[in-house]
Structures are given as structure tokens and as C-alpha cells.
Amino acid sequence: MKSALMRALAAGVLASAAAVALLPGVAAAAPTATVVAGGPLNLRSGPSTADARAGSVADGSKVTAVCQEFGEQVKGTQRATPYWDRLSNGHYVSDGYLRWSPSRPWLPWCTPKGASVATVSSGGGSVNVRAGATTSSTRVGTLTNGTGLAINCQVWGQKVTGHVRTTYAWNRLTDGRYVSDALVAYSKGMPNLPWCGQSPPTVPASGAAQFLARVAEPARLGFQKYKVPASVTIAQSILESGWGRSYLTRRDHSYFGIKCFGNPGTIALGCRSYATQECEGDSCYDTSASFRAYRNATASFADHGYFLTVNDRYKPAFKYSNNPNQFAKEIHKAGYATSPSYANDLIEIMTAYNLYKYDPAKKAQM
């Protein structure tokens, strides 16, 4: 059976001037490229050098790319890029080492089930294409039901209830125009699309020293602007990001797991759902929640300080900006985390790694 994408191509839907979907150079089928690496190119189990090595492919080999993912930024022989290609064997290579002829086609986004082709799903009628992420933005075209879409990234915009879902997410297409994700269907499930302007995912720090070097300055800036002790901020980032190893941190630069509750606030780019764990008293359970996603680590640390400042329940903690241990106890008492040992965990981390040295004031009162 033909896919929605192939049916759209056969019907000539994509040839109209109004169609913003598959622009010239977008792949209609899995294309091939040549490996140019100056030697064997490692295959990976995921889109980063931190993912397990899964073999190699010889320099000069032809490979077939099935779909793409937004991953670690790599400077290869052909280009510097955050795009990684999943090959027909299921493994990944950085697109920085692939030579395309005549140029790189646009590939569908990957999901665990395979290449997920995006198509307009309106329920029958045409869909308006906008100049921005709201229904009040200028209409700059229309798309018929079933039209394939080349999506570049997403932005958080006006809430829309469409044929597929209700969402604030809008898709920016490869020509810069917008379609609400409420009206988009994905053949292999929803891919993990990047937010527009988002820095590429990171790889975990090689050790404690590297992680602390990565977060120390943003934490100090947090104290200067918001009076949150740097030692507490760093301890929270260690505890909540697992030393930067959590997928939420690597993918969406969130070091503190601030939940959305339907709104990303004024600093985050948007919201994304992740598996998590919640506790009620001494009982903890697995669940999922929507978390804020950020442009980079600096934005995450800024939002952490802002979040504590604007929520009145944390106001008592700021009496102890120069007493990190008590500050940690106060935000825990105010409900920052559901883990019953949260404050003690922070204090243990601050002590073990002498995080108090990042504070401009005296060490915590014990």
C-alpha cells in the first residue's frame, strides 16, 4: 500500500504554488550518500558520540539514510551539523561525514517505529498556512488534506484544537511558514522534534569536575540576579539531572525538571512530556509529566532562579540566601520536590563536593 506521502506525490498535490510541503530536494524515498571520513566511520546506537558504538562503515561506502534525528553537534569532513541519519541497518552516523549529490535531501524524522512522514490531517478540508504561530497571523497559503510536510522545528504558539490533537505546538516548515501541529498526522508516531532556535543536545560530562565547570557560572549568575545560593543551585542540578545524564537534560537542556502545567513561562521554549517518578509520603511511583524545554543550559539556570523568585511559597527561603543548607530546607518545606529526603540529599551533595566554595558568602551554618 502506498504511503500518504507517495499518494500525495502521485496526485500532484505538492506541485501547487500554495503547497509548502515537500520542497525541492526533499527525499521521496530513502536516499543514498557516500561516507567521507578519511577512515572507518563509527556507527552508533543513537544520535551522539555518547551512544554505544555499533560497528563501523568503510570510507567511501554508500549508505542508505532512512530518517534523521536532532543530536549532538559534530564537525565532520563535509559540514558541521546536529543532524544524525539513521541508516537502513538501524544504526546512526553524523550527517557531517556524508557526501550527498547533488545536495542533502530533507529526510523524515525518526521515531522508534521508523521514519515518520508528516501529513496534513484536517478531516477533509484545506488547512491554512500562517506567517506565525497563531491563527491571527497572516494567511500565506493553504494545504489540502493528505499533503506531506517537511517540518524544520516547532514553536510554542496559540492553542489549537484540531482533527488530530489539541496543542500549543506549531510546526515551522522548511520555507519558514507555520502549520498547527493539531492538524498534522505522523505515519510512525510523533517524532521528538527540536524547538526552533534550540541548541543541539549535549553529551554527559566525563566526570564531576567537567560537570561543575559546565554549570558553575550559570549558578553564580543565578545568585547575582535572584539570590539563590549557587551551591544549592548546583546541587539541585546534580540531583535532578543525574550529573547531566538524564534525557531531559541532554535533549531539552533542563537541569531542574521544572514542570509546565500547560505553560512554559517566559524563558522556556516549550513543553515536552517525559517519564518521571513522583512520591506521596514514603511511597513513590512511575508516571509521566510535561517539563519545560530550553534553548540551552544558561536559559535553564535563569528560569530556575526566576521560578523560585516569582512563586510566593518560596519567599521565606530568601531570608537564607547566605545560608545554603537552610535555603535548601525551606524550598523543600515549601513543596519544591515530593521526595521526603530532598533537602537532606542536597545538603549531602553540597558537603561531599564542597559546593559552598561557589557561594560568595560564608559557608552554610550546620
Secondary structure, 3 states (H helix, E strand, C coil): CCCHHHHHHHHCHHHCCCCCCCCCCECCCCCEEEECCCCCEEEECCCCCCCCEEEEECCCCEEEEEEEEEEEEEECCCCEEEEEEEECCCCEEEHHHEECCCCCCECCEEECCEEECEEECCCCCCEEEECCCCCCCCEEEEECCCCEECEEEEEEEEEEECCCCEEEEEEEECCCCEEEHHHEEECCCCCCCCECCCCCCCCCCCCHHHHHHHHHHHHHHHHHHHCCCHHHHHHHHHHHHCCCCCHHHHHHCCCCCCECCCCCCCCCCEEEEEEEEEEECCEEEEEEEEEEECCCHHHHHHHHHHHHHHCHHHHHHHHHCCCHHHHHHHHHHCCCCCCCCHHHHHHHHHHHCCHHHHCCCCCCCC
